[in-house]
Amino acid sequence: MAERALRYLAVQRKISNTFFDSLISDYLLLLGIAQSCRFQNKPFLKFLLSQEKDVDLFKSPKPVKYSELTPKSMSLNIEN
């Protein structure tokens, strides 16, 4: 798993041709959080927006369930 995590760093370095030492710690921090969210099936962006500090404690909000359309609600009432 560690080799897989480092792969993203190598790809980023290859794409940009340079990788600034000042940014590497921030990149690795975000990469670690993203990988943790991915392995735990938690939404990365929602975790960041929640301002939670611990991925393990973060509980993903339940998905919104949309009511199914019934044939009656799907019909159009067009008056002449």
N, C-alpha and C positions, 0 to 999 in steps of 0.2 A: 504494500500500500504506500510505503514511503517513496518508492520509485515512481509510482503513478502520480503522486503529488508533485514530485520534482519535475515531471514531464511538462507541466503547465509553465513552470518557470523557464525551462529550456526553450519551449515554443515562443514564449514572450520575448526572450533574449534574441532568438533567431529572427523574429519578425522586425524588431526595432533596431537590430544591429548593435545596439548599446543598451546597457541597463545601468542606470545611475545608482550608486551605492546608497544615496540618501533616500531613494524611493523603495529600495528592495525590502526594507523591514515592513513598510505599509502594505506593499503588494503581498508579501508572505502572510501577513496577518489576515488580510481579506481572503486570500486563497485558502488559508486554514479554516476560516469561518465558513466559506462557501463549501468546502469539502465536507465539513462536519454536518452542515445542513443537508447536503446531498445524500450522505450516508444514512441520515436519520429521517429522510423524506420530509424535510421541513422547508418551507419557502424562504429562500435566502433574503429576498428583498423585504418580505414581511418581518423577518427577524431583525434586519437592520433598522427598519422603521419603528419597531416596537421599543427600541432603546434598551432591550434586555441585555444583560452582560454575559449570560451563560446559555449556550445553545441547548444544553441538557435540560435546563429549567423552562425554556421557551415552549409554550404550548401553542401550536398552530391553531388559529381560529377555525371553527368549523366552516366548511364551505356552505355558501348560500344555496338553498334548494329553491329552484324555481318551480312554481306550480305548472303542471302539465296543461297544455291547452286542450280544452274539450272541443269536440266537433261543433257544439253550439256556439262557443265563444269564437271559433274560427270563422263562422259564417258572417258574411257582410250583409248588413241591413241597409239596402239601397232603396230609398223611396222614390217613386216616379212622380 
